């Protein structure tokens, strides 16, 4: 039988650092311990669980065994839970009623700071900690219990979540102001003759762009350039390297300033939605419920006013 009562946080930390560095001696230096002390902590863990947690992997040094990987995932969740507890204790010490860790996918970083400011104004006794990341990072943090709530463009299939719409999310084709598509012909052949700048495979915006162009051209090929961030894509379009289909909230400032122009194409803008999600089966704290309620009751009020820009119609 596994002896959980003998497991300590120091032992778990030793396993984590050895797994990260691949070396007991380097881990010992990082932890300000001696190599025998680190080795002893690992052996105590292995005795508690009755299995090997590390294995030699040639030049890679020590790597976690499958059982070690399971324990490291549990340690990650435990650390996240303890960090949340520290935040809540600190909040209580400051006289605050609670804390909410809010994750936002990177496309939402253009409105997330204003959203947090509005939340703090509406709920002054709540401390909102904002964490920005790509979709994979936010989903991983949600699964690990590091977030109370997360805002993203489409709910995931896994992990299972409760999802609530909090606003529309339009996607537009954008080009520099002097681009031929702005005032010239916009037949299918004219559109597909352009070079499209898009995100990496797996990106939600990339998937949406590919589906739209495949439907528009019925499978016709087109030139494309792949870039790894919305900021890089915007600058590439402004420089005249091509056109792009992007979130209207991503390009709001550039549209407003005239550095980019929305191209009037039938079928655009594509209207998606922003969702606030949290894991199914998880009971939200009362503070998180207050934030969730505010987000639902003020759906769209915290998003950039794309319609107010009077975009061209196809």
N, C-alpha and C positions, 0 to 999 in steps of 0.2 A: 504493500500500500504506500502511496506517495505521501511523504511527510511535509505537508505544506507549512506546518508550524515551525519548521527549521529553516525555511527560505527567508532571506533578508534582502533588503533593497541594495545593500552593498554587493552581495553576490550577483544579483541581476545586473547591476551596473558594471561589474567586472566582466560578465559574459558579453554585454553590449560592446564594451570598448575593445575587448580582444577580437570580437567578430568584425568590428569596424577597421581595426589596425592590422589584423592578421598576425599580431605578435604579442606574446605575453610580456616581454620586456618593455616594448613601447607602451603597452597598456599600463604597465606598472608605473612607468615614468609619468604618463598622463594623469594617473590616479594618485600620484605621490605615495606609492606603496613599493614594496620589494617584489621582484618576480615570484619568489616562493609564496608570498602572501596572496598574490593574485591566483597562482596555480592552486593554492589550497582552497580559495573561495570557489573556483570552478569545480574542483573535486567534490566539495561539500554539496554543491548544486546537483552534480551528477549522481551522488549518493542518494540525495533526497528524491530524485525522479527515477532512479534505477536505470539510467541509460546514458550513452555518450552524447554530449551536447556540442562538442567541437570535434573536428577532424582535420588532419594534416592534408593540405592540398598542394603539394609541391612548392613551386615558387610563390604561390599565393599565401603560404603560411597557414594559419588556422582559419577555417571557415566553419560556420554553424552547420550541424547535422540537421536533417529534417525535424527532429525533435527540438533541436536548438532554435530553429526558425519559429516553431510554434511558441516556444517560451519567449522569444524576443518580441513577437507580435503582442503577446500578453503584457510584457514589460512596457511596451510602447503605450498601450491603452492605460495601464496602471499609472504611468508617468503623466499622461494627459489628464487623467482623473485627479491626480494629486495637484497638478498645476491649476486646474479649475478650482480646486478647493482652496489653494493659496490665494487666487484672485478673489474668491468670495469672502475669505477671511479678511483680506486687505480692505475690501469694499465695506464690510461691516465695521472694521476699525475706523474707516473714514466717515462713518455715519451714513453710508449709502445703503439702499434697501436691497440691491442686488446687482448682478453682473450678467451680461449676455455677450458671448463670443459669436460674432456674425461673420460668416465667410461669404465672399463675393468673387465670382469668376472674373478673370482679368478684363473681359469686355465691359464689365460693369464698373471698372475703376474710374470711369469718367463721371459717374454720378454718385458713387459710393460715399465720398467725403461729405457731399451736401446732404445725403441721406442721413448719415450719422449726426451731422449738425442739427438737422430737423428732429431727429429722435431725442437728442439731448435736450433740445428746447421743449419738446412735448412731454418728455419723461425725465425731468431733472434729477430724480433720485436713482436713475439707472445708469450704470457705466457700460457703454458699448465698446467692445474691443473689436476692431475691424481687421480681418485677415484676407488679403488678396492672393489669388493663385489661379493657375490654369484649371480647367475642368477636372483633370485627373487629380491634381493636388487637393482641390476642394472636396472631391468625393472621397479621397483617402482620409482626409481630416474628419469628414463627417462620419465615416465608418469607424474611425478610431475613437470617436467620442470627444474630439478636440473642439467641436463646434456645437453650439446650441441650434443655430439656424443657418441656412445658406441660401443665397440668391443666385439663380442660374437661368439660362435660357430655355432649357427643357429638362424635365425631371428624368432621373436615371431609371433604368429597369432594375438595376442592382446598385447599391442597396435599396430595399423597398423604403419608400418615403411617403409622407403626407405632403401634398403640394397644393399651394394656393396661388392663383394669379394675382399679381400686384401691378400689372401695367402692360401696355402694348410694346412690342419690340420690333420696329420696322427695319427692313434691310433694303439698301438702295444701291444702284450702280452709280459710281462717282468717277469723275474725270476732271482734268484741269480745265479752267475756264475757256481756253482757246481750242479745245479738242473738236475735231470735225463732227463728232456725234451730237454735239450740243445743238447746232443749228442746221446740220446737214441731214442727209437721208439716214433713216434708222431701220432699214430692212434687215431681215435675219442675216443675210450675207454680210451686211455692213457691220453688224454686231459681232458675228463670229470671226470676222477678219481681224479683230482687235487682239492684243496680247492681254490676257487676264492675269493679274497679280493676286495670289491667294495664299492662304495659310497652309501649314503642313497637313499631311494626311491625318485624319482623326479629328481635326478641328470641326466644330459645329458649323462655323461660317464656310469652311471649305466644302463640307457635305451639301449645304444649302446651295452654294454656287454651282457645284457640279450638277446637282439635280435640275436646277433652273436651266442651265445651258444645254444639258442633254435633252430636256423636254423641248426647249426652244429650237434646237437644231436637229432634233430627232437623231441624236447620236453622232452628228458631225464632229470631227476633231477641231481643236482650236489651240492656239499658242498659249502657253502659260508659264509664269515664273513663280516659284515658291519662295516665300519669306516667312520668318518665324515670329513675327509680331505685327500687331495692327499698326503700331507707330511706324515701323519700317515700310509697311505697305502704303500708308498715307503719304509718306515722304516720296516714295517711288512714283506714285500716281501724280503728285504735284510736280515732280521733275519730268513727267512726260514719258515714263517707261511703259505705261499701259493704263488700263482701267481696272476697277475692282468692285465687287459687291461686298459691302461692309454694313455692319450695324449702323443705323442712323445716329445712335447715341455715341458711337465711337467717333464719328466725323462731324458732330454737331458744331463744334467751334470752327472747323475749317469751312463748313458750309456757310455759317453765319458771317465769317470774315471774307468769303468769296475766294478762298484759296482752292476750294473744290466746288464742283457743281454737280447736282444730281441729274443724271441723264433720264429723260422721259422715255421709258421703255414699257410696252404693254406687259402686264403681269407684275410690274414693280410699282411701288414698294411691296415686298413680301412681308406680311404682318405676322410675326411670331409673338410670343408673350414672355414676360419675365415671371418667374415663379419664386416663392419663398418655400423652402422645403425643410423637413426635419425627419429623422429616421422613424419608420413605423415601429411601434412597440416601445418607444421611448416616451416616458412621461416628462413633459417639459416642466421646468421650474416655473413658478408663478411670474417671475420676472421675464422669462422668455415668452410666456403667454401674453404678457402686456405688450412686448415688442411686436409679436406676431399679430396681435389684434390691431395695433396701430398701423402696421404695414398693410393689412387687409382693408382697413377703414379709409386709408389715404392712398389707395391704389392709383398710381400714375401721377400723383401730385409732386412726387420727388424726382420725376424723370424729366430730361430736357424736352422742351416743347418743339418737336420736329414739325408738327403741323403749322406752327406759328411762323415757320420759315417760308411758307407759301411755295412749296416745291412744285416744279413743272409737272404737268399732266400729259400722259401719252395720248 
